[in-house]
Amino acid sequence: MRKLLWLAIAMVASAALVAGIIARTRGVKVTDDVAKVEKDLREHLNVGASRAAVESYLDQQRIQHSYVAQAIAGPEYTEYALIRESSRTWLVRGDIQIVFKFDDQDKLTQYSVKEIFTGP
């Protein structure tokens, strides 16, 4: 009888532990969202800002970025930035991608922000 009681307690504790792990991994963990990033960009960067100012901002925020020095599709040049793991679920990781477009004078003409997802 005593063994059966301990076995039942162990099974209940194990079930509670498994349920807690599943609930934790299935929930969405969000560190940044697109609206927050767009708001921050509007406050710190304006159209017409220099490429140096954009790169300085990205460096200050510790955001990975890369500049494409050749215009592939037209007269604009591009800086790509990526905020990794802005969200995560048990199956999918979300990153925030920022694309900055510059003219031939290295002045910011536009930028876009979107969330991209990767997973199996």
C-alpha positions as CSV (number, residue, x, y, z in Angstrom):
1,M,0.0,0.0,0.0
2,R,2.8,2.4,0.8
3,K,4.6,1.6,-2.5
4,L,1.4,2.3,-4.3
5,L,1.0,5.7,-2.6
6,W,4.6,6.7,-3.5
7,L,4.0,5.6,-7.0
8,A,0.9,7.7,-7.4
9,I,2.6,10.7,-5.9
10,A,5.6,10.3,-8.4
11,M,3.2,9.9,-11.3
12,V,1.2,13.1,-10.4
13,A,4.5,15.0,-9.9
14,S,5.8,13.8,-13.3
15,A,2.6,14.7,-15.0
16,A,2.6,18.2,-13.5
17,L,6.3,18.6,-14.6
18,V,5.5,17.5,-18.2
19,A,2.5,19.8,-18.4
20,G,4.5,22.7,-17.1
21,I,7.3,22.1,-19.7
22,I,4.7,21.8,-22.6
23,A,2.9,25.0,-21.5
24,R,6.2,26.9,-21.3
25,T,7.5,25.8,-24.7
26,R,4.2,26.3,-26.5
27,G,3.8,29.9,-25.4
28,V,5.1,32.7,-27.6
29,K,8.1,34.5,-26.2
30,V,8.3,38.0,-27.6
31,T,11.4,40.3,-27.0
32,D,10.7,42.9,-29.7
33,D,7.8,43.6,-32.0
34,V,7.5,45.3,-35.3
35,A,5.5,48.2,-34.0
36,K,8.1,49.0,-31.3
37,V,10.9,48.8,-33.8
38,E,9.1,51.1,-36.3
39,K,8.3,53.6,-33.5
40,D,12.0,53.7,-32.5
41,L,13.1,54.2,-36.0
42,R,10.7,57.1,-36.6
43,E,12.0,58.7,-33.4
44,H,15.7,58.4,-34.4
45,L,16.0,58.3,-38.2
46,N,14.4,60.5,-40.8
47,V,14.2,60.2,-44.6
48,G,17.3,62.1,-45.8
49,A,19.5,60.8,-43.0
50,S,23.0,59.8,-44.1
51,R,24.1,56.2,-44.3
52,A,26.7,56.9,-41.6
53,A,23.9,58.1,-39.3
54,V,21.8,54.9,-40.0
55,E,24.9,52.7,-39.4
56,S,25.7,54.5,-36.2
57,Y,22.2,54.0,-34.9
58,L,22.3,50.3,-35.7
59,D,25.7,49.9,-34.0
60,Q,24.4,51.8,-30.9
61,Q,21.4,49.5,-30.7
62,R,23.6,46.4,-31.3
63,I,21.6,45.4,-34.4
64,Q,23.4,43.3,-37.0
65,H,23.5,44.9,-40.4
66,S,25.1,44.7,-43.8
67,Y,25.5,47.2,-46.6
68,V,25.1,46.2,-50.3
69,A,27.4,48.6,-52.1
70,Q,26.2,47.8,-55.6
71,A,22.8,48.8,-57.0
72,I,21.4,45.6,-58.3
73,A,17.9,46.7,-59.3
74,G,18.0,50.4,-59.9
75,P,19.7,53.5,-58.5
76,E,19.1,52.6,-54.9
77,Y,21.6,51.0,-52.5
78,T,20.6,48.8,-49.6
79,E,21.4,48.2,-45.9
80,Y,19.9,45.1,-44.3
81,A,19.5,44.8,-40.6
82,L,18.3,41.9,-38.5
83,I,17.0,41.7,-35.0
84,R,17.3,38.0,-34.2
85,E,14.8,36.0,-32.1
86,S,12.2,38.8,-31.7
87,S,9.7,36.0,-31.0
88,R,9.9,32.3,-30.5
89,T,7.5,29.4,-30.1
90,W,8.3,25.7,-29.7
91,L,8.4,25.3,-33.5
92,V,9.2,28.7,-35.1
93,R,11.6,31.5,-34.5
94,G,10.7,35.1,-35.6
95,D,13.3,37.7,-36.6
96,I,12.7,41.3,-37.5
97,Q,14.2,42.4,-40.8
98,I,14.8,46.1,-41.6
99,V,15.7,47.1,-45.1
100,F,17.1,50.6,-45.6
101,K,17.2,52.1,-49.1
102,F,19.7,54.9,-50.0
103,D,20.1,57.0,-53.1
104,D,23.4,57.6,-54.9
105,Q,24.3,60.4,-52.4
106,D,24.0,57.9,-49.5
107,K,20.9,59.6,-48.2
108,L,18.1,57.4,-46.7
109,T,15.1,57.3,-49.1
110,Q,12.9,54.7,-47.3
111,Y,13.0,51.8,-44.9
112,S,10.7,48.8,-44.3
113,V,10.3,46.6,-41.2
114,K,8.8,43.2,-41.2
115,E,8.9,40.0,-39.2
116,I,10.2,36.9,-40.9
117,F,9.8,33.4,-39.5
118,T,12.1,30.4,-39.7
119,G,11.5,26.8,-38.6
120,P,11.4,23.3,-39.8
